[in-house]
Amino acid sequence: MKKTFIKTKNVKNFVALMEELKELPPNMSKIALVYGEYGLGKSQTIQWWAARNNAVYVRANRGMTEQWLLSKMTKDMDITTSWHTQSNFELIQKSLLENPKVIIVDEADYLLRQNIIETLRDLHDTTKCPLVLVGMENFERKLTTLPHLCDRIYKSYKFERYDADDVQLILEGLSELEFTKDGIEYLVTRANQFRQIMKLINKIEKLANTNQINVLDETTLRGLLNERPNLKVMP
């Protein structure tokens, strides 16, 4: 299996959102919400974008405190961490005012319970730096408990399950095998999340190699994945 980053519709739409955020005038709120169910490549996408755009990236954790969050941000920004929460906030604030960056917080669901998202909102308001909150499928609904924050959200984007075009891109990017149109459409019925598709490709490649198959249509794939008796199966 080849290793490459696949620019699916979700990736392209996320990139478009980020470019839109960066072009907003200073007087507009630049908070964006990105959410969706697990397995659709949210984390991989934002990490890929953050690394290429010098963004501040931090992943929230269960039970995270305000000091813990700010300490992780200072480390990502190569700022000497203070033992005091307010000092860390001011250090980050000063750095962002001098060198504006996009702030991306993954797994932001974990920050709702202690209302730590308000600290991020304060950083956004005082520095005018874009803030992207990334969460699970019901993250948008959970945020309704913070109406003053919801009012500041410029735009939301939901990562959707992959369709046939996305699966074709993934197959072309990761596998040397050739898949017919009906074969791709069949695979969509078997997997429409990235992790599922990766596992499926790995299994198909092993079985196709064992049975010396290079072109995979729906009939052949059904035979491989259902492990028909006339096909060899990897132990």
Backbone as CSV, one residue per row, in Angstrom:
resi,resn,N_x,N_y,N_z,CA_x,CA_y,CA_z,C_x,C_y,C_z
1,MET,0.841,-1.201,0.000,0.000,0.000,0.000,0.875,1.250,0.000
2,LYS,0.575,2.177,-0.893,1.329,3.421,-0.963,0.954,4.334,0.199
3,LYS,1.859,5.273,0.507,1.604,6.232,1.573,1.553,7.639,0.977
4,THR,0.386,8.225,0.985,0.216,9.580,0.476,-1.002,10.215,1.128
5,PHE,-1.055,11.541,1.138,-2.200,12.238,1.715,-3.227,12.462,0.618
6,ILE,-4.452,11.985,0.849,-5.497,12.048,-0.167,-6.373,13.278,0.048
7,LYS,-6.521,14.088,-0.997,-7.338,15.303,-0.898,-8.781,15.010,-1.322
8,THR,-9.524,14.455,-0.383,-10.938,14.153,-0.618,-11.757,15.443,-0.601
9,LYS,-13.056,15.311,-0.826,-13.937,16.490,-0.784,-13.858,17.180,0.582
10,ASN,-13.806,16.387,1.645,-13.703,16.974,2.977,-12.441,17.821,3.117
11,VAL,-11.332,17.314,2.608,-10.064,18.042,2.685,-10.159,19.342,1.888
12,LYS,-10.666,19.264,0.667,-10.768,20.450,-0.183,-11.698,21.487,0.428
13,ASN,-12.796,21.038,1.016,-13.733,21.973,1.643,-13.125,22.605,2.894
14,PHE,-12.347,21.830,3.643,-11.680,22.376,4.823,-10.657,23.433,4.414
15,VAL,-9.874,23.146,3.397,-8.875,24.113,2.914,-9.559,25.399,2.461
16,ALA,-10.681,25.264,1.755,-11.425,26.445,1.298,-11.924,27.268,2.487
17,LEU,-12.395,26.588,3.535,-12.855,27.275,4.736,-11.714,28.052,5.385
18,MET,-10.545,27.436,5.480,-9.404,28.088,6.106,-8.973,29.324,5.322
19,GLU,-8.972,29.232,4.012,-8.608,30.387,3.196,-9.629,31.510,3.372
20,GLU,-10.891,31.129,3.479,-11.949,32.119,3.686,-11.781,32.822,5.026
21,LEU,-11.455,32.050,6.064,-11.247,32.621,7.401,-10.121,33.652,7.394
22,LYS,-9.013,33.290,6.739,-7.842,34.161,6.745,-8.086,35.468,6.003
23,GLU,-9.055,35.473,5.075,-9.316,36.665,4.273,-10.366,37.585,4.896
24,LEU,-10.956,37.184,6.014,-11.986,38.011,6.637,-11.386,39.308,7.178
25,PRO,-12.129,40.406,7.136,-11.634,41.682,7.677,-11.484,41.611,9.195
26,PRO,-10.627,42.467,9.771,-10.325,42.417,11.208,-11.544,42.563,12.111
27,ASN,-12.565,43.268,11.646,-13.717,43.527,12.514,-14.721,42.378,12.543
28,MET,-14.457,41.308,11.795,-15.373,40.161,11.765,-14.856,39.028,12.645
29,SER,-15.789,38.294,13.254,-15.422,37.123,14.033,-14.847,36.059,13.105
30,LYS,-13.779,35.415,13.555,-13.103,34.410,12.717,-13.075,33.053,13.417
31,ILE,-14.163,32.723,14.073,-14.276,31.418,14.737,-15.019,30.461,13.803
32,ALA,-14.423,29.301,13.573,-15.058,28.280,12.734,-15.218,26.993,13.529
33,LEU,-16.259,26.265,13.199,-16.548,24.980,13.834,-16.443,23.879,12.787
34,VAL,-15.645,22.866,13.079,-15.491,21.712,12.196,-15.860,20.474,13.012
35,TYR,-16.758,19.663,12.487,-17.209,18.512,13.270,-17.612,17.360,12.350
36,GLY,-17.871,16.225,12.936,-18.262,15.043,12.169,-17.943,13.784,12.941
37,GLU,-18.499,12.668,12.508,-18.276,11.411,13.205,-16.830,10.958,13.051
38,TYR,-16.429,10.006,13.885,-15.054,9.526,13.857,-14.767,8.782,12.561
39,GLY,-13.498,8.700,12.218,-13.082,7.890,11.073,-13.152,8.576,9.735
40,LEU,-13.391,9.896,9.700,-13.516,10.604,8.431,-12.294,11.461,8.109
41,GLY,-11.261,11.335,8.907,-10.015,12.028,8.595,-9.925,13.455,9.098
42,LYS,-10.723,13.827,10.088,-10.671,15.212,10.597,-9.289,15.536,11.156
43,SER,-8.821,14.698,12.072,-7.538,14.977,12.720,-6.391,14.971,11.722
44,GLN,-6.389,13.990,10.806,-5.322,13.934,9.809,-5.325,15.187,8.941
45,THR,-6.530,15.650,8.598,-6.647,16.820,7.730,-6.140,18.085,8.416
46,ILE,-6.564,18.308,9.653,-6.163,19.552,10.315,-4.678,19.537,10.667
47,GLN,-4.129,18.367,11.001,-2.697,18.289,11.279,-1.886,18.542,10.008
48,TRP,-2.358,17.990,8.894,-1.703,18.213,7.598,-1.713,19.693,7.251
49,TRP,-2.871,20.354,7.434,-2.977,21.772,7.097,-2.153,22.624,8.066
50,ALA,-2.239,22.311,9.358,-1.520,23.095,10.367,-0.012,23.065,10.131
51,ALA,0.521,21.909,9.777,1.960,21.778,9.549,2.418,22.596,8.349
52,ARG,1.555,22.745,7.367,1.923,23.474,6.149,1.609,24.958,6.217
53,ASN,0.925,25.377,7.258,0.540,26.785,7.366,0.983,27.431,8.673
54,ASN,1.901,26.776,9.364,2.480,27.328,10.588,1.403,27.736,11.595
55,ALA,0.378,26.916,11.702,-0.716,27.197,12.635,-0.376,26.678,14.028
56,VAL,-1.073,27.200,15.017,-0.973,26.670,16.380,-1.941,25.493,16.461
57,TYR,-1.413,24.302,16.713,-2.269,23.111,16.796,-2.162,22.507,18.190
58,VAL,-3.297,22.251,18.797,-3.308,21.597,20.103,-4.468,20.617,20.156
59,ARG,-4.216,19.452,20.734,-5.262,18.443,20.900,-5.698,18.439,22.348
60,ALA,-6.983,18.656,22.580,-7.519,18.641,23.942,-7.595,17.208,24.460
61,ASN,-7.625,17.080,25.779,-7.702,15.768,26.426,-8.808,15.764,27.472
62,ARG,-9.264,14.568,27.801,-10.261,14.430,28.849,-9.708,14.966,30.174
63,GLY,-10.497,15.774,30.858,-10.080,16.320,32.135,-9.106,17.480,32.034
64,MET,-8.933,18.012,30.827,-7.966,19.091,30.631,-8.384,20.350,31.379
65,THR,-7.422,20.976,32.046,-7.648,22.236,32.740,-7.185,23.391,31.854
66,GLU,-7.507,24.603,32.285,-7.087,25.785,31.532,-5.559,25.878,31.470
67,GLN,-4.905,25.626,32.595,-3.442,25.678,32.629,-2.825,24.628,31.717
68,TRP,-3.400,23.440,31.708,-2.910,22.342,30.860,-3.013,22.744,29.391
69,LEU,-4.162,23.279,28.999,-4.360,23.699,27.608,-3.352,24.778,27.203
70,LEU,-3.220,25.809,28.024,-2.320,26.913,27.693,-0.862,26.447,27.661
71,SER,-0.513,25.509,28.541,0.853,24.975,28.543,1.145,24.237,27.239
72,LYS,0.184,23.466,26.753,0.365,22.761,25.479,0.510,23.751,24.328
73,MET,-0.227,24.846,24.398,-0.132,25.861,23.353,1.236,26.540,23.376
74,THR,1.756,26.847,24.564,3.071,27.486,24.630,4.157,26.570,24.066
75,LYS,4.048,25.283,24.326,5.033,24.337,23.795,4.969,24.274,22.281
76,ASP,3.755,24.271,21.726,3.598,24.239,20.271,4.154,25.514,19.647
77,MET,4.094,26.621,20.381,4.535,27.914,19.871,5.977,28.241,20.265
78,ASP,6.665,27.277,20.922,8.050,27.471,21.367,8.187,28.665,22.309
79,ILE,7.234,28.772,23.225,7.258,29.819,24.242,7.592,29.160,25.582
80,THR,8.438,29.815,26.370,8.772,29.288,27.695,7.524,29.265,28.569
81,THR,7.176,28.093,29.050,5.945,27.925,29.819,6.089,28.449,31.243
82,SER,5.045,29.146,31.687,5.008,29.658,33.055,4.173,28.723,33.929
83,TRP,4.379,28.805,35.244,3.568,28.023,36.172,2.219,28.685,36.422
84,HIS,2.050,29.907,35.954,0.839,30.662,36.227,-0.044,30.743,34.974
85,THR,-1.314,30.451,35.134,-2.252,30.439,34.017,-2.318,31.792,33.322
86,GLN,-2.460,32.850,34.087,-2.565,34.181,33.502,-1.307,34.567,32.725
87,SER,-0.162,34.172,33.255,1.101,34.475,32.575,1.175,33.765,31.233
88,ASN,0.761,32.498,31.204,0.760,31.752,29.944,-0.189,32.390,28.929
89,PHE,-1.360,32.799,29.409,-2.315,33.464,28.528,-1.689,34.715,27.925
90,GLU,-1.042,35.522,28.746,-0.454,36.775,28.271,0.726,36.530,27.334
91,LEU,1.498,35.478,27.588,2.611,35.136,26.701,2.103,34.717,25.321
92,ILE,1.066,33.896,25.317,0.474,33.461,24.048,-0.141,34.653,23.317
93,GLN,-0.847,35.461,24.054,-1.483,36.650,23.484,-0.444,37.566,22.831
94,LYS,0.641,37.835,23.544,1.701,38.696,23.021,2.317,38.117,21.752
95,SER,2.569,36.804,21.762,3.150,36.146,20.594,2.228,36.235,19.375
96,LEU,0.925,36.034,19.591,-0.033,36.070,18.483,-0.234,37.487,17.944
97,LEU,-0.103,38.485,18.808,-0.213,39.868,18.354,0.996,40.254,17.500
98,GLU,2.152,39.714,17.863,3.371,40.006,17.106,3.484,39.154,15.844
99,ASN,2.993,37.933,15.933,3.094,37.004,14.811,1.780,36.223,14.698
100,PRO,0.762,36.805,14.061,-0.567,36.177,13.981,-0.533,34.787,13.349
101,LYS,-1.281,33.869,13.953,-1.387,32.508,13.435,-2.814,32.006,13.620
102,VAL,-3.180,31.019,12.829,-4.455,30.334,13.019,-4.321,29.388,14.211
103,ILE,-5.322,29.384,15.081,-5.340,28.474,16.235,-6.321,27.339,15.936
104,ILE,-5.852,26.103,16.008,-6.710,24.942,15.755,-6.702,24.050,16.990
105,VAL,-7.890,23.755,17.511,-8.014,22.913,18.703,-8.822,21.664,18.348
106,ASP,-8.154,20.535,18.363,-8.799,19.259,18.064,-9.403,18.670,19.338
107,GLU,-10.426,17.830,19.167,-11.119,17.208,20.309,-11.636,18.271,21.282
108,ALA,-12.123,19.369,20.742,-12.559,20.498,21.581,-13.771,20.148,22.433
109,ASP,-14.424,19.020,22.161,-15.538,18.569,22.999,-15.130,18.494,24.471
110,TYR,-13.868,18.089,24.706,-13.395,17.909,26.073,-13.326,19.219,26.858
111,LEU,-13.366,20.340,26.165,-13.219,21.637,26.831,-14.546,22.246,27.251
112,LEU,-15.646,21.600,26.868,-16.959,22.175,27.154,-17.331,22.080,28.627
113,ARG,-16.981,20.972,29.265,-17.445,20.727,30.631,-16.967,21.809,31.590
114,GLN,-15.708,22.229,31.446,-15.184,23.253,32.336,-15.197,24.643,31.690
115,ASN,-15.851,24.719,30.539,-16.031,26.016,29.868,-14.695,26.665,29.501
116,ILE,-13.686,25.842,29.233,-12.366,26.375,28.894,-12.372,27.017,27.510
117,ILE,-13.366,26.679,26.697,-13.460,27.285,25.372,-13.529,28.810,25.480
118,GLU,-14.033,29.305,26.604,-14.098,30.756,26.792,-12.698,31.380,26.766
119,THR,-11.694,30.645,27.261,-10.321,31.141,27.223,-9.854,31.288,25.785
120,LEU,-10.207,30.325,24.947,-9.848,30.392,23.531,-10.572,31.545,22.843
121,ARG,-11.826,31.740,23.226,-12.575,32.865,22.655,-11.914,34.190,23.025
122,ASP,-11.431,34.298,24.270,-10.743,35.513,24.692,-9.478,35.748,23.862
123,LEU,-8.742,34.670,23.581,-7.547,34.811,22.743,-7.920,35.288,21.338
124,HIS,-8.983,34.717,20.807,-9.465,35.131,19.481,-9.859,36.605,19.485
125,ASP,-10.613,37.011,20.494,-11.123,38.384,20.547,-9.994,39.407,20.694
126,THR,-8.978,39.068,21.468,-7.921,40.041,21.745,-6.821,40.055,20.690
127,THR,-6.678,38.972,19.933,-5.612,38.908,18.922,-6.137,38.973,17.489
128,LYS,-7.452,38.722,17.321,-8.088,38.683,15.999,-7.565,37.522,15.137
129,CYS,-6.933,36.538,15.779,-6.453,35.362,15.049,-7.602,34.371,14.834
130,PRO,-7.697,33.771,13.648,-8.734,32.768,13.411,-8.639,31.623,14.411
131,LEU,-9.792,31.143,14.850,-9.875,30.034,15.811,-10.759,28.952,15.224
132,VAL,-10.227,27.739,15.136,-10.970,26.606,14.582,-11.154,25.562,15.681
133,LEU,-12.404,25.292,16.024,-12.735,24.288,17.032,-13.200,23.024,16.327
134,VAL,-12.552,21.913,16.621,-12.836,20.647,15.939,-13.400,19.655,16.937
135,GLY,-14.541,19.058,16.610,-15.168,18.124,17.535,-15.898,17.004,16.839
136,MET,-16.588,16.191,17.636,-17.309,15.047,17.108,-18.658,15.467,16.515
137,GLU,-19.430,14.461,16.112,-20.640,14.714,15.339,-21.646,15.604,16.061
138,ASN,-21.768,15.458,17.373,-22.761,16.232,18.118,-22.176,17.495,18.750
139,PHE,-20.955,17.867,18.329,-20.290,19.031,18.901,-21.077,20.317,18.658
140,GLU,-21.622,20.468,17.469,-22.379,21.676,17.148,-23.585,21.819,18.074
141,ARG,-24.267,20.696,18.323,-25.436,20.730,19.213,-25.021,21.076,20.643
142,LYS,-23.902,20.536,21.102,-23.437,20.811,22.458,-23.130,22.293,22.661
143,LEU,-22.665,22.940,21.623,-22.286,24.346,21.744,-23.484,25.271,21.938
144,THR,-24.687,24.756,21.725,-25.877,25.602,21.921,-26.024,26.015,23.381
145,THR,-25.307,25.341,24.288,-25.334,25.735,25.703,-24.518,27.007,25.940
146,LEU,-23.769,27.430,24.916,-22.960,28.651,25.000,-23.413,29.612,23.895
147,PRO,-24.601,30.189,24.040,-25.162,31.021,22.962,-24.282,32.197,22.563
148,HIS,-23.576,32.801,23.528,-22.719,33.941,23.196,-21.540,33.520,22.334
149,LEU,-21.110,32.240,22.456,-20.056,31.720,21.587,-20.633,31.364,20.220
150,CYS,-21.812,30.744,20.212,-22.456,30.371,18.949,-22.655,31.583,18.049
151,ASP,-22.991,32.710,18.663,-23.206,33.932,17.891,-21.935,34.394,17.190
152,ARG,-20.788,33.962,17.686,-19.519,34.408,17.127,-18.989,33.455,16.051
153,ILE,-19.625,32.303,15.876,-19.144,31.341,14.892,-19.442,31.851,13.485
154,TYR,-18.394,32.048,12.714,-18.552,32.553,11.343,-19.148,31.486,10.432
155,LYS,-18.630,30.270,10.530,-19.119,29.203,9.649,-18.816,27.848,10.275
156,SER,-19.684,26.884,10.003,-19.484,25.504,10.446,-19.312,24.608,9.224
157,TYR,-18.481,23.580,9.382,-18.354,22.595,8.305,-18.397,21.200,8.910
158,LYS,-19.257,20.360,8.346,-19.383,18.982,8.808,-18.683,18.036,7.839
159,PHE,-17.752,17.241,8.353,-17.109,16.204,7.544,-18.143,15.123,7.223
160,GLU,-18.293,14.837,5.948,-19.287,13.863,5.499,-18.626,12.523,5.186
161,ARG,-19.437,11.469,5.178,-18.927,10.156,4.791,-18.511,10.165,3.327
162,TYR,-17.578,9.302,2.992,-17.036,9.287,1.636,-18.037,8.732,0.631
163,ASP,-18.049,9.337,-0.560,-18.865,8.811,-1.652,-17.946,8.077,-2.634
164,ALA,-18.491,7.655,-3.782,-17.715,6.866,-4.749,-16.511,7.640,-5.273
165,ASP,-16.666,8.953,-5.490,-15.543,9.756,-5.989,-14.401,9.793,-4.973
166,ASP,-14.747,9.944,-3.700,-13.727,9.953,-2.652,-13.021,8.603,-2.566
167,VAL,-13.800,7.532,-2.602,-13.217,6.187,-2.512,-12.292,5.938,-3.693
168,GLN,-12.681,6.412,-4.867,-11.820,6.252,-6.038,-10.492,6.992,-5.845
169,LEU,-10.550,8.211,-5.321,-9.326,8.972,-5.041,-8.426,8.234,-4.062
170,ILE,-9.044,7.683,-3.005,-8.279,6.958,-1.994,-7.627,5.717,-2.593
171,LEU,-8.381,4.984,-3.397,-7.838,3.783,-4.029,-6.695,4.116,-4.979
172,GLU,-6.865,5.172,-5.768,-5.820,5.571,-6.706,-4.570,6.055,-5.980
173,GLY,-4.779,6.674,-4.822,-3.646,7.208,-4.075,-2.906,6.183,-3.244
174,LEU,-3.598,5.123,-2.826,-3.003,4.185,-1.882,-2.708,2.801,-2.454
175,SER,-3.342,2.433,-3.556,-3.196,1.066,-4.060,-2.682,1.041,-5.503
176,GLU,-1.900,0.012,-5.811,-1.404,-0.193,-7.171,-2.418,-0.966,-8.021
177,LEU,-3.440,-1.517,-7.395,-4.424,-2.319,-8.116,-5.380,-1.435,-8.909
178,GLU,-6.000,-2.023,-9.902,-6.981,-1.309,-10.719,-8.390,-1.746,-10.307
179,PHE,-9.239,-0.757,-10.021,-10.617,-1.035,-9.608,-11.571,-0.473,-10.664
180,THR,-12.521,-1.296,-11.096,-13.509,-0.836,-12.069,-14.555,0.031,-11.371
181,LYS,-15.377,0.713,-12.159,-16.400,1.601,-11.592,-17.363,0.839,-10.693
182,ASP,-17.834,-0.336,-11.169,-18.775,-1.091,-10.337,-18.076,-1.669,-9.102
183,GLY,-16.773,-1.914,-9.211,-16.017,-2.390,-8.059,-15.918,-1.312,-6.984
184,ILE,-15.686,-0.085,-7.422,-15.612,1.044,-6.484,-16.965,1.267,-5.810
185,GLU,-18.028,1.235,-6.602,-19.363,1.435,-6.043,-19.705,0.353,-5.024
186,TYR,-19.216,-0.858,-5.272,-19.439,-1.931,-4.304,-18.682,-1.671,-3.005
187,LEU,-17.438,-1.186,-3.122,-16.637,-0.927,-1.930,-17.259,0.156,-1.056
188,VAL,-17.947,1.117,-1.679,-18.614,2.168,-0.906,-19.648,1.562,0.036
189,THR,-20.280,0.457,-0.399,-21.283,-0.194,0.450,-20.633,-0.963,1.599
190,ARG,-19.343,-1.246,1.464,-18.630,-1.996,2.500,-17.908,-1.100,3.494
191,ALA,-17.509,0.101,3.050,-16.754,1.006,3.920,-16.864,2.428,3.400
192,ASN,-17.197,3.372,4.283,-17.232,4.774,3.873,-16.557,5.675,4.910
193,GLN,-15.671,5.080,5.709,-14.831,5.825,6.635,-13.378,5.474,6.330
194,PHE,-12.479,6.423,6.565,-11.098,6.243,6.115,-10.442,5.016,6.734
195,ARG,-10.597,4.830,8.032,-9.960,3.687,8.697,-10.500,2.371,8.129
196,GLN,-11.812,2.328,7.896,-12.408,1.124,7.317,-11.836,0.845,5.929
197,ILE,-11.716,1.914,5.121,-11.218,1.761,3.758,-9.772,1.282,3.765
198,MET,-8.955,1.824,4.676,-7.557,1.398,4.776,-7.464,-0.095,5.079
199,LYS,-8.250,-0.565,6.034,-8.245,-1.986,6.380,-8.694,-2.835,5.204
200,LEU,-9.704,-2.342,4.491,-10.243,-3.079,3.350,-9.215,-3.175,2.221
201,ILE,-8.523,-2.064,1.946,-7.498,-2.073,0.902,-6.400,-3.070,1.256
202,ASN,-5.968,-3.053,2.504,-4.914,-3.963,2.939,-5.332,-5.419,2.741
203,LYS,-6.577,-5.730,3.095,-7.079,-7.097,2.932,-7.183,-7.480,1.460
204,ILE,-7.710,-6.564,0.652,-7.880,-6.828,-0.774,-6.534,-7.051,-1.451
205,GLU,-5.542,-6.226,-1.113,-4.231,-6.359,-1.750,-3.597,-7.709,-1.440
206,LYS,-3.737,-8.174,-0.198,-3.174,-9.479,0.164,-3.860,-10.602,-0.597
207,LEU,-5.197,-10.545,-0.650,-5.949,-11.605,-1.340,-5.729,-11.546,-2.846
208,ALA,-5.664,-10.331,-3.409,-5.441,-10.189,-4.849,-4.061,-10.694,-5.224
209,ASN,-3.072,-10.441,-4.398,-1.713,-10.914,-4.656,-1.656,-12.435,-4.596
210,THR,-2.319,-13.023,-3.620,-2.342,-14.478,-3.490,-3.002,-15.136,-4.702
211,ASN,-4.072,-14.486,-5.200,-4.826,-15.061,-6.325,-4.409,-14.484,-7.678
212,GLN,-3.334,-13.681,-7.693,-2.774,-13.100,-8.916,-3.847,-12.334,-9.715
213,ILE,-4.527,-11.444,-9.026,-5.573,-10.611,-9.629,-5.090,-9.166,-9.654
214,ASN,-5.193,-8.511,-10.814,-4.750,-7.122,-10.949,-5.901,-6.140,-11.152
215,VAL,-7.002,-6.630,-11.771,-8.160,-5.777,-12.008,-9.318,-6.305,-11.173
216,LEU,-9.953,-5.396,-10.435,-10.979,-5.816,-9.493,-12.314,-5.171,-9.829
217,ASP,-13.257,-5.997,-10.263,-14.617,-5.513,-10.479,-15.491,-5.979,-9.317
218,GLU,-16.781,-5.684,-9.379,-17.659,-6.028,-8.262,-17.694,-7.525,-8.001
219,THR,-17.816,-8.320,-9.079,-17.908,-9.771,-8.912,-16.656,-10.335,-8.245
220,THR,-15.491,-9.880,-8.707,-14.229,-10.358,-8.142,-14.090,-9.944,-6.682
221,LEU,-14.469,-8.696,-6.394,-14.372,-8.217,-5.016,-15.303,-8.983,-4.082
222,ARG,-16.519,-9.253,-4.564,-17.438,-10.041,-3.740,-16.833,-11.404,-3.432
223,GLY,-16.183,-11.991,-4.436,-15.555,-13.285,-4.224,-14.414,-13.221,-3.233
224,LEU,-13.573,-12.199,-3.360,-12.444,-12.055,-2.446,-12.899,-11.791,-1.007
225,LEU,-13.809,-10.827,-0.847,-14.201,-10.414,0.494,-15.116,-11.406,1.190
226,ASN,-15.809,-12.207,0.397,-16.647,-13.252,0.998,-15.903,-14.576,1.087
227,GLU,-14.635,-14.566,0.604,-13.755,-15.723,0.713,-14.391,-16.984,0.134
228,ARG,-14.705,-16.918,-1.158,-15.282,-18.102,-1.824,-14.269,-19.246,-1.821
229,PRO,-14.745,-20.483,-1.799,-13.871,-21.644,-1.692,-12.853,-21.743,-2.827
230,ASN,-13.188,-21.225,-4.046,-12.303,-21.385,-5.180,-11.185,-20.337,-5.193
231,LEU,-11.178,-19.443,-4.193,-10.140,-18.447,-4.104,-9.235,-18.748,-2.912
232,LYS,-7.946,-18.538,-3.115,-7.010,-18.754,-2.024,-7.115,-17.616,-1.036
233,VAL,-6.957,-17.933,0.218,-7.080,-16.918,1.272,-5.787,-16.902,2.078
234,MET,-5.265,-15.706,2.337,-4.064,-15.570,3.146,-4.321,-16.096,4.551
235,PRO,-3.407,-16.827,5.124,-3.580,-17.315,6.498,-3.541,-16.174,7.492
